[in-house]
Amino acid sequence: MGRPRCFLDISIGGELEGRIVVELCNDVVPKTAENFRALCTGEKGIGPNTGVPLHYKGCRFHRVIKGFMVQGGDISAGDGTGGESIYGLKFEDENFELKHERKGMLSMANAGPNTNGSQFFISTTRASHLDGKHVVFGKVVKGIGVVRSMEHVTTGDAECPTSDVMIVDCGEIPEGADDGTCNFFKDGDAYPDWPADLYESPSELSWWMNAVDSIKAFGNEHFKKQDYKMALRKYRKALRYLDICWEKEGIDEEKSSALRKTKSQTFTNSAASRLKLGDLKGALVDTDLAIRDWENNAKALFRQGQAYKALNDVDAAAESFKKALQLEPNDAGIKRELNAARKKVNERRDQERRRYEKMFETSNSTATSFHALSLRLIFLCFDPELGISTTVANACLPGQIYWNRELAPQSKDTDERKIKMLARKGEENRRDEEKKRLLSSLEVSMAENLAPLSACILRVDVCCCSKCSTKVKKRLQKINGVNFVDINTKKGLVMVSGLVDPSTLQKAITKTGKKAEVLAYEKDPIQAKKTLDQFIRNMQKEHNIRDEENCCCCKVSKDDDKPVTMVQDHEAISLPSQPYYGYGMGSNTAPPAWYGQRSDDPRFYGAGYHALPPRYPTPMAPYNYTGRPYGYHGHRPPIYVTLPLQPALPPPAPIHARLPLQQTPPPPPPPRPQIPLSNLHAVYGGQKDVPAGNSIYHAFSDDNAAACSIM
């Protein structure tokens, strides 16, 4: 018989969110597991101590700590001060064999040793500091996405959620029965709300694309039925499945384009649902994301214009409708909305024009009216486009204000043009401020939804190939508490954020066959970000300095103190693709010890070899000439000294030389005459140059007193 399973149906803010399926470890902690199972079924009736039903149904989660846990189960008080078990008001700690080793662990909440009641909590990350203090009796097997949604609910004082997080139903799942996560809302959707709840995760990309299309179709049906909340839920679900598609293999350019188009369409439908629900800012965010993936999405531009219009930003609405009409020139709905937006823009500009015209109306009746006019002009003295200036900015007296005739409007048309330009400029500034505010609010909300608690930087040799970095990243993402993993293959850096432990990260990387060195570790999120940024800046600065000092291409000449420039760059010469050819004569010079060895220094790119100057093998000599390298040729081919070839070798020995030894061989040829170096000048009769026919000696000095052999 297997372990018992129970379910908890959760609602957030009165809206059904999903189902959590837990598995109870009755083989390790049978007493604690039985207490939770009986409280889920409600089979024990009324509690003798509190007088309330011993049942979790209708109980709320009274405490939520983002990045840590969600706590509930107070069946009597509902605020964390009550609760009762099936064994009495409290019961003892059974054992601490199970650990808080991962997210989704089910554990008992207590007020100290041996004070277990009905309250429990679900961890959202690894919490090893609770081991030995709280009894772990189960784990979440499905619905971890629902737990994440509960975790990110807005909280108030004492970590209490501002929206009610309730257990609307609970019970035990019979052995072998379906857990009910698929088709939870009874609308025919056979896919679970979260891809992690699938029994098996298919590897075929086509399966996931079909799932996205099917879920999106269910959302369209709910939208037609005017069930906009359920339609929005389906669109968000389709986007979750769409994110998995990018992790599959076999994505070519055509499939990538199809995925981006589907994503844009889903965001557009989500924006339409948010417009119906009155979430105008959320609709703007969805339309921006839709346009980012598909610029020619006319529907997204149309929804964007509707959102701007509802926010009373008619200028931005008219601009969006105009772009949509360029893509769909025959759409009557876009034309109607564009005309309405332009009408509102014209009405507003007419009102502004009339308001500014009143400011230029002067009265000659009394000085009071002129003084009132000066009070109006003083607010315009800072804008040179109206042609008004003042000598004292803070003064309001008529005598201190004058009219700049060179900048003043010369006609009514010019005046209206200036006024319209001012109005348009002010409206553009206001719209820019609104966009900045929306983006900042989006960034804040995204930052709130994340739970970065610490950051760790490690140095790992992952610059050999892309498979190694992918393997390391997948290994790290499986660790509980890891939120984000970034690998810089060029610099050999691995940056991990979340509830991470450096030793755990090192062990995980070691399993992939790589060595990891911890360079920085910060627990505070703000300090972690500062440390990460400063570390990257210091590394870049250090690499630049070392490049200038050690680079073979930037050596400084002693003559003119100018760096020697090479044609080849480091990337082109970093791989020893051919044998080593030394700096001396020929190609038999022994290479240095560091030649061809891998470098762990992240400033060397490519496959990790030292940056070497190009090594050219000695080319074949031209016909009738012997190649002689002249000087250092590390950066250029060798220069040849044109010398005639040696005299031809004597003909092969006659046939009798290859006969048995009793045959008499011919006498050897006479030896060649040897001329000493000291008699070289005298032999050639005082000539300054050696004749071209001599292939043994070559003079290099003008006085012929010094000569050298180049044989």
C-alpha positions in Angstrom: 0.0 0.0 0.0 1.4 3.4 -1.0 1.5 6.6 0.9 -1.8 8.4 1.3 -2.5 11.5 -0.8 -4.7 14.5 0.1 -5.8 17.6 -1.8 -6.4 21.2 -1.0 -8.4 23.5 -3.3 -7.2 27.1 -2.9 -9.0 30.3 -3.6 -7.3 33.8 -3.6 -9.5 36.9 -3.2 -12.6 34.8 -3.7 -11.4 33.4 -7.0 -10.6 29.7 -7.3 -6.9 29.4 -8.0 -6.2 25.6 -8.2 -5.5 22.4 -6.5 -2.5 21.3 -4.3 -1.9 17.6 -4.0 0.3 16.4 -1.1 1.8 13.1 -0.2 1.9 12.1 3.5 4.9 10.1 4.8 3.0 7.8 7.1 5.9 5.3 7.0 8.2 7.8 8.8 5.8 9.9 10.9 2.5 7.9 11.1 1.0 9.9 14.0 1.6 13.3 12.4 0.5 12.1 9.0 -2.7 10.7 10.3 -3.5 13.9 12.1 -3.3 15.9 8.8 -5.2 13.3 6.9 -8.1 13.2 9.4 -8.2 17.1 9.4 -8.5 17.0 5.6 -11.4 14.6 5.6 -13.1 16.0 8.8 -14.0 12.6 10.0 -13.3 13.3 13.7 -16.2 15.7 14.1 -16.1 18.5 16.7 -13.1 19.2 18.7 -13.6 18.8 22.5 -11.3 21.6 23.5 -12.2 24.4 20.9 -15.7 23.3 20.0 -15.1 23.8 16.2 -15.1 21.1 13.5 -11.8 19.3 13.2 -11.7 20.1 9.5 -9.4 22.3 7.2 -12.3 23.2 4.9 -13.0 26.9 5.2 -9.6 27.5 6.9 -7.4 30.4 5.7 -3.7 30.8 5.3 -3.0 33.6 7.8 0.8 34.1 7.3 2.7 34.4 4.0 6.4 35.1 3.8 7.7 35.5 0.3 10.7 33.3 -0.4 10.2 31.2 2.7 6.7 29.6 3.3 2.9 29.9 3.5 1.3 28.9 6.8 -2.3 28.0 7.7 -4.4 25.4 9.5 -5.6 27.5 12.4 -9.1 25.9 12.5 -10.3 27.8 15.6 -8.9 31.4 15.7 -7.8 31.8 12.1 -4.9 34.1 13.0 -2.2 31.7 14.2 -3.1 31.7 17.9 -5.4 28.6 17.9 -5.8 25.2 16.5 -6.4 21.7 17.8 -5.2 18.2 16.8 -7.2 15.0 16.7 -5.2 13.8 19.7 -6.1 16.8 21.8 -5.1 20.4 22.0 -1.4 19.6 21.5 0.7 16.5 20.8 4.4 15.7 21.0 7.1 15.9 18.3 7.2 12.4 16.6 10.7 12.5 15.1 12.9 14.8 12.9 14.1 12.2 10.3 12.7 14.1 7.3 14.4 17.4 6.5 13.3 20.7 4.9 15.5 20.0 1.9 13.5 21.4 -0.9 10.5 23.6 -1.8 7.1 22.1 -1.2 7.9 20.3 2.0 4.9 20.0 4.4 5.8 20.6 8.0 4.1 21.2 11.4 4.0 24.7 12.9 4.5 24.9 16.6 5.2 27.3 19.5 8.1 25.2 20.8 8.9 21.6 21.5 6.0 19.2 21.7 3.3 21.9 20.9 2.0 20.5 17.6 -1.7 21.1 16.8 -3.4 21.7 13.5 -1.3 24.5 12.0 1.1 23.5 9.2 3.2 25.3 6.6 4.4 24.6 3.1 8.0 25.7 2.4 8.8 27.6 -0.9 12.5 27.0 -0.7 15.1 24.9 1.2 15.0 25.7 5.0 17.7 23.7 6.7 17.6 26.0 9.7 14.2 24.4 10.7 15.6 20.9 10.8 15.3 19.4 14.3 12.6 22.0 15.3 9.6 21.3 13.1 8.3 17.8 12.1 8.2 17.2 8.3 5.4 14.8 7.4 4.8 15.2 3.7 5.5 17.1 0.4 3.7 18.7 -2.4 3.6 16.5 -5.5 1.4 18.7 -7.7 0.3 22.3 -7.6 3.6 23.9 -6.7 2.5 26.7 -9.1 -0.5 27.3 -6.8 1.8 27.6 -3.9 3.9 30.2 -5.8 0.7 32.2 -6.5 -0.1 32.1 -2.7 3.5 33.1 -1.9 3.3 36.3 -4.0 0.0 37.6 -2.6 0.3 41.1 -1.2 0.7 41.1 2.6 0.2 43.7 5.3 1.1 43.7 9.0 2.5 40.5 10.5 2.8 38.9 7.0 -1.0 38.6 6.8 -2.3 38.5 3.2 -4.5 41.4 2.2 -6.6 39.1 0.0 -8.1 36.0 1.7 -6.2 32.8 0.8 -8.7 30.1 1.7 -9.0 26.3 1.6 -12.4 26.0 -0.1 -12.3 22.2 -0.2 -10.0 19.4 1.0 -10.0 15.6 1.4 -8.2 12.4 0.7 -7.6 10.9 -2.8 -8.3 7.2 -2.9 -5.4 5.0 -4.0 -5.2 4.7 -7.8 -7.8 7.5 -8.4 -7.1 10.6 -10.5 -5.9 13.6 -8.5 -8.1 16.0 -10.4 -5.5 18.5 -11.5 -6.4 18.0 -15.1 -9.7 19.5 -16.2 -9.9 21.1 -12.8 -12.4 23.8 -13.9 -14.6 21.2 -15.7 -14.4 22.9 -19.1 -12.8 20.1 -21.1 -9.2 21.4 -20.8 -7.2 18.2 -20.2 -3.9 20.0 -19.6 -3.0 20.8 -16.0 -2.6 24.5 -15.1 1.1 24.2 -14.6 3.4 22.2 -16.9 5.3 20.9 -13.9 2.2 18.9 -12.9 2.3 16.7 -16.0 2.8 13.0 -15.4 5.3 12.9 -18.2 7.0 15.8 -19.9 7.2 15.1 -23.7 10.3 16.1 -25.5 8.6 16.7 -28.9 8.2 20.4 -29.8 5.1 19.6 -31.8 3.3 18.3 -28.7 3.9 21.5 -26.8 2.9 23.7 -29.7 -0.4 21.8 -30.1 -1.0 22.2 -26.3 -0.5 26.0 -26.6 -3.0 26.2 -29.5 -5.5 24.0 -27.6 -5.3 26.1 -24.4 -5.6 29.3 -26.3 -8.7 28.0 -28.1 -10.3 27.4 -24.7 -9.5 30.9 -23.7 -11.2 32.2 -26.9 -14.3 30.2 -26.1 -14.5 31.7 -22.6 -14.0 35.2 -24.1 -16.9 34.7 -26.4 -19.0 33.6 -23.4 -18.0 36.9 -21.7 -16.2 34.9 -19.0 -13.2 37.3 -19.1 -11.6 36.1 -15.9 -11.5 32.5 -17.0 -10.3 33.6 -20.5 -7.5 35.6 -18.9 -6.5 32.5 -16.8 -6.4 30.3 -20.0 -4.2 32.9 -21.8 -1.8 33.0 -18.9 -1.7 29.2 -18.9 -1.0 29.1 -22.6 2.0 31.5 -22.1 3.4 29.1 -19.4 3.3 26.2 -21.9 4.7 28.4 -24.6 7.8 29.2 -22.4 8.6 25.5 -22.3 8.7 25.3 -26.2 11.8 27.4 -26.3 13.7 24.8 -24.2 13.1 22.0 -26.8 15.4 21.0 -29.6 14.7 21.4 -33.3 13.6 25.0 -33.4 14.5 26.4 -36.8 13.8 29.9 -38.1 10.3 29.0 -39.3 9.2 27.5 -36.0 10.8 30.3 -34.1 8.8 32.9 -36.1 5.6 30.8 -35.5 6.2 30.7 -31.8 6.8 34.5 -31.6 3.6 35.1 -33.6 1.6 32.8 -31.3 3.1 34.6 -28.2 2.1 38.0 -29.6 -1.4 36.8 -30.4 -1.8 35.4 -26.8 -0.7 38.6 -25.2 -3.1 40.5 -27.5 -6.0 38.3 -26.3 -4.9 38.8 -22.7 -4.9 42.5 -23.2 -8.5 42.4 -24.5 -9.5 40.4 -21.4 -7.9 42.9 -19.1 -9.6 45.8 -20.9 -13.0 44.1 -20.3 -12.1 43.6 -16.6 -10.9 47.3 -16.3 -7.2 46.5 -15.8 -6.0 49.3 -18.1 -2.4 49.4 -17.0 -2.1 45.6 -17.3 -3.6 45.8 -20.8 -0.9 48.3 -21.7 1.8 46.0 -20.5 0.4 43.1 -22.4 0.1 45.1 -25.7 3.7 46.3 -25.3 4.9 42.7 -24.9 2.8 41.7 -27.9 4.2 44.4 -30.1 7.7 43.5 -29.0 7.4 40.0 -30.4 5.5 41.0 -33.6 5.7 44.6 -34.7 3.0 44.2 -37.4 0.3 43.1 -35.0 -2.5 45.5 -35.9 -4.8 44.1 -33.2 -2.2 44.7 -30.5 -1.9 48.3 -31.6 -5.7 48.6 -31.7 -5.9 47.3 -28.1 -3.1 49.6 -27.1 -5.1 52.6 -28.5 -8.2 51.5 -26.6 -6.2 51.4 -23.3 -4.7 54.8 -23.9 -8.1 56.2 -24.7 -9.6 54.7 -21.5 -6.7 56.4 -19.6 -7.6 59.7 -21.3 -4.3 59.8 -23.2 -5.9 60.7 -26.5 -2.7 61.7 -28.3 -1.1 58.3 -27.6 -4.4 56.6 -28.5 -4.5 58.5 -31.9 -0.9 57.5 -32.6 -1.6 53.8 -31.9 -4.8 53.8 -34.0 -2.9 55.5 -36.8 -0.2 52.8 -36.8 -2.9 50.1 -36.8 -4.7 51.7 -39.7 -1.5 51.6 -41.7 -1.4 47.9 -41.3 -5.1 47.3 -41.8 -6.4 50.2 -44.0 -9.8 48.7 -44.6 -10.8 48.0 -40.9 -13.9 50.1 -40.1 -13.4 49.7 -36.3 -9.9 51.2 -36.4 -11.2 54.1 -38.6 -14.0 54.8 -36.2 -11.8 54.8 -33.1 -9.2 57.0 -34.9 -11.7 59.6 -35.9 -13.1 59.7 -32.3 -9.6 60.1 -30.9 -8.7 62.9 -33.4 -12.0 64.6 -32.5 -11.1 64.7 -28.8 -7.6 65.9 -29.6 -8.9 68.8 -31.7 -11.5 69.7 -29.0 -8.8 69.7 -26.3 -6.5 71.9 -28.5 -9.3 74.4 -29.1 -9.9 74.7 -25.4 -6.2 75.3 -24.8 -6.1 77.8 -27.6 -9.0 79.8 -26.1 -7.5 79.6 -22.7 -4.1 81.0 -23.9 -5.9 83.7 -26.0 -7.4 85.1 -22.8 -4.0 85.6 -21.4 -3.1 88.1 -24.2 -6.3 90.2 -23.8 -5.4 93.6 -22.5 -7.6 96.3 -21.0 -6.8 100.0 -21.1 -9.5 101.0 -18.6 -7.6 100.8 -15.3 -4.1 100.0 -14.1 -5.5 97.1 -12.2 -6.2 95.2 -15.3 -2.7 95.8 -16.6 -1.4 94.6 -13.3 -3.5 91.5 -13.6 -2.1 91.0 -17.1 1.5 91.3 -15.7 0.6 88.6 -13.2 -0.4 86.3 -16.1 2.7 87.2 -18.2 5.1 86.5 -15.3 4.2 82.8 -15.6 5.2 82.8 -19.2 8.4 84.7 -18.9 10.5 81.5 -18.7 9.4 80.2 -22.1 11.2 82.0 -25.0 9.0 80.4 -27.6 6.2 82.9 -26.7 8.6 85.9 -27.1 8.2 87.1 -23.5 11.0 87.8 -21.1 11.5 89.6 -17.8 14.4 91.3 -16.1 13.5 90.0 -12.6 12.0 86.5 -12.6 10.5 86.8 -9.1 8.9 90.3 -9.7 5.3 90.9 -10.6 5.3 94.7 -11.2 4.3 96.0 -14.6 7.4 98.1 -15.0 9.7 95.2 -14.7 8.1 93.3 -17.6 8.8 94.1 -21.3 7.9 92.7 -24.6 10.6 91.3 -26.8 9.5 92.4 -30.3 12.1 90.2 -32.0 10.6 87.0 -30.5 7.0 88.2 -30.2 4.4 86.6 -32.5 3.8 88.8 -35.5 0.5 87.4 -36.5 -2.4 85.4 -35.2 -1.3 82.3 -37.2 2.1 82.4 -35.6 0.6 82.9 -32.2 -1.7 79.8 -32.7 1.2 77.8 -34.0 3.3 78.6 -31.0 0.5 77.8 -28.6 -0.2 74.4 -30.3 3.5 73.6 -30.2 3.6 74.3 -26.5 0.5 72.2 -25.9 1.9 69.4 -28.0 5.2 69.5 -26.2 3.6 69.5 -22.8 1.4 66.6 -23.8 4.4 64.6 -25.0 6.2 65.2 -21.8 3.2 64.1 -19.8 2.9 60.9 -21.9 6.6 60.2 -21.5 6.3 60.6 -17.7 3.3 58.2 -17.7 5.3 55.6 -19.7 8.2 55.9 -17.3 5.9 55.5 -14.3 4.2 52.4 -15.9 7.6 50.9 -16.6 8.9 51.6 -13.1 5.7 50.1 -11.6 6.2 47.1 -13.8 9.8 46.7 -12.8 8.8 47.0 -9.1 6.0 44.5 -9.5 8.4 42.1 -11.3 11.0 42.7 -8.6 8.4 41.9 -5.9 7.4 38.7 -7.7 11.0 37.5 -7.5 12.7 36.4 -4.3 16.4 37.1 -4.7 17.9 36.6 -1.2 21.5 36.1 -2.1 24.0 36.0 -4.9 27.0 33.8 -5.5 29.7 34.2 -8.2 31.9 31.3 -9.1 34.7 30.8 -11.5 34.2 27.6 -13.6 36.1 26.5 -16.7 33.1 26.4 -19.1 34.8 28.0 -22.2 35.6 24.8 -23.9 32.2 24.3 -25.6 28.5 25.2 -25.4 27.4 21.8 -24.1 29.4 22.2 -20.9 27.8 25.6 -20.0 24.3 24.1 -20.8 25.0 21.1 -18.6 26.2 23.3 -15.7 23.2 25.6 -16.0 20.7 22.7 -16.0 22.4 21.2 -13.0 22.2 24.4 -11.0 18.6 25.1 -12.0 17.6 21.8 -10.3 18.9 23.0 -6.9 16.1 24.2 -4.6 16.2 27.9 -3.9 17.9 28.9 -7.2 16.0 31.6 -8.9 18.4 32.8 -11.7 21.6 31.4 -13.3 23.8 33.3 -15.7 26.9 31.9 -17.3 29.5 34.0 -19.0 31.5 31.6 -21.1 34.0 34.2 -22.2 35.0 35.1 -18.7 34.4 31.8 -17.1 31.9 33.2 -14.6 28.8 31.6 -13.2 26.4 33.9 -11.3 23.6 32.4 -9.2 20.9 34.2 -7.3 18.3 33.0 -4.8 18.5 31.1 -1.6 21.8 29.5 -2.5 24.6 27.9 -0.5 28.1 28.1 -2.1 29.1 24.6 -1.0 25.9 23.2 -2.6 26.7 25.0 -5.8 30.2 23.7 -5.8 29.1 20.1 -5.3 26.6 20.4 -8.1 29.2 21.8 -10.5 31.7 19.1 -9.5 29.2 16.5 -10.6 29.4 17.8 -14.1 33.2 17.3 -14.2 34.1 20.9 -13.6 36.0 22.6 -10.8 34.3 25.6 -9.2 35.9 28.4 -7.2 33.8 30.8 -5.1 34.7 34.4 -5.9 32.0 36.3 -4.1 28.9 35.5 -1.9 26.4 38.0 -0.5 23.2 37.2 1.4 21.6 40.7 1.3 20.0 41.3 -2.2 21.0 44.9 -2.4 24.5 44.3 -1.3 24.6 41.2 -3.6 23.8 43.3 -6.6 26.4 45.9 -5.7 29.0 43.3 -5.2 28.2 41.6 -8.5 28.4 44.9 -10.4 31.7 45.9 -8.7 33.2 42.5 -9.3 32.4 42.6 -13.0 33.9 46.1 -13.3 37.1 45.1 -11.5 37.5 42.0 -13.6 37.1 44.0 -16.8 39.6 46.6 -15.6 42.1 43.9 -14.6 41.7 42.1 -17.9 42.3 45.3 -19.9 45.5 46.0 -17.9 46.8 42.5 -18.3 46.0 42.5 -22.0 48.1 45.7 -22.5 51.0 44.3 -20.4 51.2 40.7 -21.7 49.8 40.9 -25.2 52.4 40.0 -27.8 50.7 42.4 -30.2 51.3 45.4 -28.0 55.0 45.2 -27.3 56.7 48.6 -27.1 59.6 49.3 -29.3 62.8 50.6 -27.7 63.4 53.0 -30.5 60.2 55.0 -30.8 58.1 53.8 -27.8 55.3 52.9 -30.2 53.4 49.6 -30.0 54.1 47.2 -32.8 50.8 46.6 -34.7 49.9 43.1 -36.0 47.5 42.3 -38.8 46.2 39.3 -37.0 44.0 39.7 -33.8 44.1 37.5 -30.7 41.1 35.4 -31.8 42.8 34.5 -35.1 46.1 33.5 -33.6 44.9 31.9 -30.3 44.7 28.3 -31.6 47.9 26.5 -32.5 46.5 25.0 -35.7 50.0 24.1 -37.1 53.3 22.9 -35.7 55.6 25.3 -33.8 58.2 27.0 -35.9 60.8 28.8 -33.9 62.5 32.1 -34.3 65.8 30.7 -35.5 66.9 28.9 -38.7 64.7 26.1 -39.8 61.7 24.6 -38.0 63.5 22.3 -35.5 63.6 24.8 -32.7 62.1 23.4 -29.5 58.9 25.2 -28.4 58.6 26.9 -25.0 56.9 25.0 -22.2 53.8 27.1 -22.3 53.2 26.6 -26.0 49.8 25.1 -26.8 48.8 24.8 -23.2 45.3 25.7 -22.1 44.9 28.9 -20.1 42.4 29.4 -17.3 42.7 33.1 -17.6 39.2 34.4 -18.8 40.8 37.2 -20.7 41.8 34.7 -23.4 38.9 33.9 -25.6 38.3 31.1 -28.0 39.2 27.6 -26.9 41.4 28.9 -24.0 44.9 28.7 -25.6 47.6 31.3 -25.1 47.6 34.1 -27.6 50.6 33.4 -29.8 52.2 35.2 -32.7 51.6 33.5 -36.0 54.1 30.7 -36.8 54.8 30.4 -40.5 56.4 27.2 -41.7 59.4 27.9 -44.0 58.0 27.9 -47.6 59.4 26.0 -50.5 62.4 27.8 -52.1 62.0 28.9 -55.6 63.7 26.9 -58.4 67.5 27.3 -58.5 67.6 29.2 -55.3 68.3 28.2 -51.7 66.0 29.7 -49.0 67.9 31.3 -46.1 65.9 33.0 -43.3 67.2 36.5 -42.8 66.5 38.0 -39.4 63.4 37.6 -37.1 60.4 36.5 -39.2 57.8 36.0 -36.5 55.4 38.5 -38.1 56.3 38.1 -41.8 57.5 35.4 -44.2 61.3 34.9 -44.4 63.4 37.0 -46.8 65.4 34.9 -49.2 69.0 35.5 -50.1 69.4 34.5 -53.7 72.4 32.2 -54.0 73.1 29.7 -56.8 72.7 26.0 -56.1 75.6 23.8 -55.3 77.3 22.1 -58.2 75.6 19.0 -59.4 76.4 15.8 -57.7 78.7 13.4 -59.5 77.0 10.7 -61.6 76.2 7.4 -60.0 79.0 4.9 -59.7 79.5 2.5 -62.6 78.2 -1.0 -62.6 81.4 -2.5 -61.5 81.1 -0.5 -58.2 78.1 -2.7 -57.3 79.8 -6.0 -58.2 81.3 -8.3 -55.6 84.4 -7.1 -53.7 86.9 -9.0 -55.8 86.2 -6.6 -58.5 88.6 -3.6 -58.5 86.7 -0.3 -57.9 87.7 2.8 -59.7 89.9 5.3 -57.8 88.0 8.0 -55.8 87.7 11.5 -57.3 90.3 14.0 -56.3 89.4 16.2 -53.3 88.2 19.7 -53.8 90.6 22.5 -53.1 90.2 24.2 -49.7 90.9 27.9 -49.5 91.5 29.3 -46.1 89.6 32.4 -45.0 92.7 34.4 -44.5 93.7 34.1 -48.1 90.2 34.9 -49.5 91.1 38.6 -50.3 94.4 37.7 -51.9 93.0 34.8 -54.0 90.4 37.1 -55.6 92.9 39.8 -56.4 91.6 42.4 -54.0 88.0 42.3 -55.2 85.5 43.6 -52.8 82.8 41.1 -53.5 83.0 37.3 -53.8 82.2 36.0 -57.3 78.7 34.9 -57.8 79.9 31.4 -58.6 81.2 30.7 -55.1 78.6 28.9 -53.1 80.7 28.4 -50.0 81.6 31.8 -48.7 79.7 35.0 -48.7 81.2 38.3 -47.6 79.1 40.7 -45.4 81.6 43.5 -44.7 82.8 46.3 -47.0 86.5 45.7 -46.2 86.3 42.0 -46.9 88.1 41.4 -43.7 85.2 39.5 -42.2 83.4 36.7 -43.8 81.1 34.0 -42.5 80.0 30.6 -43.7 76.3 30.1 -44.6 76.6 26.4 -45.4 
